[in-house]
Amino acid sequence: MARGKSEEYILKTKIEQLLTKEYACATEELHGTETIFSIRTDAKQPYIQILAYRHCVVVCASEDLHGTIKGLLAGKSRDEIFELPYVYGQTIHYIPDLSLAKAPLTPPDFECEFLFEQKVVSLRGLTGFGNSLEFEADGSTPTRAVCIAKDNGKIIGAAGAAGSSVEGLWEVGVDVLEGRRNAGVGTRLVRRLTRELLERNILPYYSASVTNLGSQMVASRCGYIPAWVDTFGTTLDGSSVYHEIVSGMELPRGLAEKEARRNTAKGMTEFMKKVIVIGSPGAGKSTFSRKLQNITGLPLFYLDMIYHRADKTTCSAEEFDEKLKGILERDQWIIDGNYARTLPLRLKQCDTVFWLDYPLEVCLQGIESRFGKPRCDMPWIETEWDEEFLEFVKNFHSECRPEIQRLLREYPEKEIIIFHSREAAEEFLEKERA
């Protein structure tokens, strides 16, 4: 791994990768000043967690709570948001000042041992070190590196590191036995562990509760600096001591209706009446839409067929809007196409969104595969790359995707189904055919 500024850049990049994954937001949003309301689509129970990073705040909630939480917090200041009574507990997360983290280590006045990967399991059965080293019932542990302090053969402290969802980024925690604290044990352990990880090209970050001043002091003494603050994410999973108080949150009307539709329908397509299909050019929106039409029987409309003419000219915005209005006034439809200018209008009118959110290379292959072939969704035949179109496709992920994400957050009551591969989309269609 490169050193100096390059290493600091890599650390910042990895931290932001972690936050975008954990808080379902975009990197560009982390660099802004807005309050972001995101949806954790993989949450298996009511969920809410709040993040403060740089100048932005991200409020991440499960789908069923998104509308409620947004209604409560929209327009609030950062401090007011963190005072939300439905969350409790806050954690400060630190990143190392790499120049200080590499300073010479002071020899400890206790025996210190470093264990890495498989050697960590040699401590199986050790208890009382929940922040740094904890074993599951089957003997496994998420801890992948640990420094232990011993006095006359007895372990008196441990600093451990566990992997995160980002490769090469590990979280550090420390424990020191009662009676051995305030003697520099924790500081020396974290310094040694930090050094060992950096020498192995592993970037550490350190976490401490806002109420644990001792742990915060350890972070400071070891050259760690605060990077972000978040609330506990376990408030609503049933484990909170305040569960009876916070479990009374009610779904907003739109989300309650959505849940009712899901509970009564035999399949997801049974309640779909007004559907939009979006995604990068080449993702296969038209193919997916035709298959969906075969299952649902809904009339299908291609926006490309409205906008483009057979002579490769295009219609005016006024003509396009008039034809789109006629479609939206119908009781049932599937509308295939992006067309960002009118996407908010279609989102407002639809009940279901399918987003084919595929990697760039998949979309480029999809476009090439249709060269020279007649298409029912386009009034002329593509034969080669158009440079302007190619540039649009290459920039779709960085320029169009964040806006799509932002718009979808505005409609938590809609059924939003996102596929990240053709296989996932086909699996969905197969289940609905059954």
N, C-alpha and C positions, 0 to 999 in steps of 0.2 A: 504493500500500500504506500502511495506517495505520502510524504511528510509535509509539515508546514501548512500553508494556506490550502493546498490541495486536500489534505486530510480533514481540515475544518469544513471545507465545502462538502466533502463526502459525508461527514457526520450530520451536517444540517440537512442534506438531501435524504439521508436514511431516516432521520427523525420525522421529516415531513411525509415520507412514505408511510411511516407507522401511523401518524395522525390521520392521514387521508383514509387509511384502511379502517382504523378504529372508529372514526367519526363520519364515515361515508360522505366525505366532502372532496373538493378538488384542491390541488395545490394553489391555484390562483386565488381561491377563496381564503386560504390561510394567509395570503399576503395582503389581503384587503383590510378594510376597516368596518365591514358590515357585520351584523349578527346573522349567522347562517343557521337555518332550521333544516336539518337533514334527517333522513329516514334510515334506520338500521333494519334493512329488509330481512336479515337472517335472525333477528331476535325471536326467541322461542317463548318469551313471556313479556308482559309489560316492562318497558325498558326506557330509562332516560339517563343521560350523562351529559355533563356540560364541560366545555373546554375553553380556556383562555390562552391564546397563543399570539404573541406579538400584539397587534392592534385589533385582532378580531375575536369574536366569541362564536363558538359552534354549539348549538343545542341539538343533540342527537337523540332521537326517540324512536320507539317501535311504531309501526304503522298505526296501531290502534290509538296511540296517544299523541301522535304528531299534531293533529288539528287542535286538540285541547291545549297542549303546551304552547303552540305557536300563538294561539289566542291570548294566553295568559302573559306571554313575554314580549310580544311584538311591541317595539317602541321603548322598551325598558333599557336602562343603562346596564353596564357590565355588573356593577355591584348589586343592583336590584335583581338581575337574573340569577346571580349566585345565592341570593337570599330566598329563592323559590322554596316554599315549605315542603315540596315533594322530593327534595333531594337532601342528603346529609353527607357530611364528611368530605374533606378536600385533601388532595395530595399534590405536593410540589414535586415536579420532576426536574432533575438537574442534568446538565451535560458537562463534560470535563473541559476546563481550560487546558488545552493540550500542551501548552508550554509549561504550565505549572505541574501537570500530571506527570511529566517526565523528569521532574526535579529529583536530585539524589535522595534515596530513602535513608531514614535514620534507623540504625539497628534497633530492633525491639528488645525490651527487657523480659521477653517471654519466648518460649519456643513457638515458631511459626512454620506451618506446613501448607503447601499449595497442592491441591488435587484437581485434576482436569479430566473431564468426560468420564470414562468408565471407572476411573479410580475413585470417583465421588461415592459410588455405591458401597465402598468399604466402610462408610459411616452409617450404613443402614441400621435403623434402630435408635439412632440419636434423636432425642426430643428436646423441646424447649428453645428451638431456634427457628421459629416460624417465618421470620422475615428473610432468612438467608438459606435455610436448608430444611425442607420438609418432605417426608416420605409418604407415599400413598400406601394403602392397605396391602397392595401387591408387592411392595418394596421398591417401586419405581419412584423417580423424583424428577421434576422439571429442572432442577439445578444442574448446570453443566460445568461449573467451576466453583471452587470454594477455597478460601484461606481460613485456616483454623488456628486459634491461639491456645496453647496449653500451658498449664502451670502444675508442675509435679505430675505430669501425665494426664491431668484432667482438662477437658476442653472447657475454656472459660469464655470463648467468643468465636464467632464465625461471620465471615463476609462471603456471600454467595452471589452467583450470577446465573440467570435463567434466560434462555433464548426468547426472542419475540417473534412476531409475525414477519419481521424483516430480516433477511439473511445478514449475518454479521453484526447485528445490533442486539446487545444483551442488557437486561435490567439487573441492577445491583441492589442488594439489601444487606443489612448487618444486624447482628444481635450480640449483646454482651450480657453475661449473667449479672444479676443483681449482686451488688457488693463489689463488683470489679469494674463498675462504670466510673466515668470521670477520671480515668487514669490513662487515657490515650490509646486504649486497646482497639476500640472501634476505628479510630482514625488510622492507626498503623495497618490494620487489616484491609481497610478499603483502599488505602494507597498501594499496598502490595498487590491486591487483586486487580486494581486498575492498571498497574504497570504490566502485570502478567497478560492481561487481555490485550492491551495495546501491542505488546510484542508479538502476539499471535494474530494481528490484524483484525481484532474484534473490538468494536466500538461500544463502550459502556455508557449507560445512563443510570442515574441514581434517583430513587424515589423515597420521599419522606412525608408523613402526615403533617398537616399544618399545626397540629397540636404537639408534635414530638420535636421540641426545641433541641434536644440532645442530638437527634439524628440530623437535623438541619445544620447544627454546628459541625458535625462530622463532615458533611458535604462541603461546607465552606473551607474547613482546614485541609481538605484533600484536593482543593482546587476545582471544585464543581461550582457551576453557576446556574441559577434558576432559568429554566427554558419555557416551561408551561405549567399550568395548574388545571386540574380537573376534579370533578366530584366523583364519589364512589358510584360505580355502575350497578350496585346490588340492591339499591333502595327498594325496588319493586318486585324482586324475585322471590319474596317470601322469607328471606333470611334476616331482614331488618328488624330491629327491636321496635320500630315504629310501623310495622307492617299493617296493623289493624287501622291505623290512622290514615295511611296513604292509599290503602286498597280501595277506598271509596270513590276514587276518581271515575267519572262517567265518560263514556264515549261521546263525541259530538254526534249530532244527528246523522250527518252524511256517512260517517264511519260505522255507526250502528246499523244503518241500512245496508251498507256494504257487507258487514259480517252476517247479517240475516240472509242476504242473497247467497253467500257462500254456504251457509248451513242448510239451505233448502234445496239447492241445485244438485242434480245428479252429477254434472260435470261443469267445469268453469264456463264452457261456451254456451251452456243452456240459458244463462241470463244476459248474454251479450246481445245488445241491439244496435249500438252505435260504436264502431270500432275504428281506431286509427292505427296504422302500421308505419313506424318510422325507423330510420337507421341510415347509415352511410350508403351512398351509391355503391352497388356491387354486393351489398349484404344479402340480397335475395328477397327483398320486401315483396316483390310482385309474385314470386313463386310461393312464398309463405301465404300471401293473401289469397291466392287462388285455392290453395289447399284448405285454408280456413273457410273460404266460401263454400267449398264442397261439403264441409262438416256442418256449417251453420245454416246454409241456404240464404244468407244475407246478400243483398245486391252489392257488387264490388265496383268501385270507381277509382281510376288511376289519375292522379293529379298531372302526371306527365302528359297524358292524352288530352287534358284540358289546355295545358300551357303550350305545348309544341304542336306545330302544324306539319303536314307531310312535306312541305317545301323547305323545312328547317327554319322557318320563321316562327315567331312566338306571338301569343295574343297579348293584349294590353292588360294592365293590372285591373282596370275596371271590368273588362270582359271576364277575366279569370274570377274575380270576386263575385260577379253576378251568377256565374255557373256554379261556383262553390256554394253560394247561398241557397240555390235551388236544391242541391244535394243535402245540405244540412237541415233543410225544412222537412225532409222525408222522415218517416218513423224508424226506418232501419237502414243501415249502411256499413260497409267497410270502405275506408278511404286509405289508399296507399300513396305515400309520399311525404317528404319533409316540408319543403317550402316554408322556411322559417317565418316569413312575414305573417302568414295566416295560421301558424301553429297554435298560438294562444286561443284563437277563435275555435279551432277544432277541439282543443283540449277542454274548453269550456262546455262544448256540446256533447262530447263522447261519454261513454260509460267505461270503456276499456282502452288501454294503450298497450300495444306490443312494440317493444324497442329491441331491434336486432343490433346489439352493441358488440360488434365483432372487431377483431384486430385488423389493422390496415392491410396486411398481406392477404388475408382472406378476401377482403373486399376487392383488392386489385385483381386477384385471380378470378373473382366472380365477373368482373367487367370484361376481362380478356376472353372469358369463356363464351360470351354472348356476341362477340364480333362476327359479322357476316350472317347472323341469324335473325329472322323476322321475330318481332315481339308483339304481344297483344297489349303491352303497356306503353308502347312508344310508336308513333306513326311513321318512323323511318328506321333504317337499319344502320347500326354502328359498324364501321369497318376498320377503324384505327383510333389511336389515342388522339384526343384533342388536348393540347398542352394546358389550356386554361382549366379544362375540366379535370385533368390529372392533378393539377396543383390544388384544386378545391378538395379533391378526394384525400390527398396527402395531408391537408391541413384540417380535415374534418374533425379528427380526434381532439386537436388542441384548440380549435376555434369554435366549432359548433357544439361539441359534446358538453362543455360546461354550461352553455345556455340551455340545452335540453334538460340537464340535471336540475338547473335552477327552476325551470318551468314546471317540471314534474313535482317538485316539492310544493308548489302552490296548489296542487290538487290531490291531497292525501285521500280524499273520498273516492277517487277513481281506482279502478282495478288496473294496476301497472305491473306488467309482466316483462321482465328483462331477460333476454337470452345472450349469453356470451360465446356461444358456439352454435354451429348448424346442427350438431348432434342434439344439443339441449332443445332446440326448437322442434326438431323432428320427433323427439321423445314426447314432447308435450302434445303434438298433433296425433301421435299414435294412441296416447292415452284417451284423448277426446274422441277418437274414432271408435274405441272399444265400447 
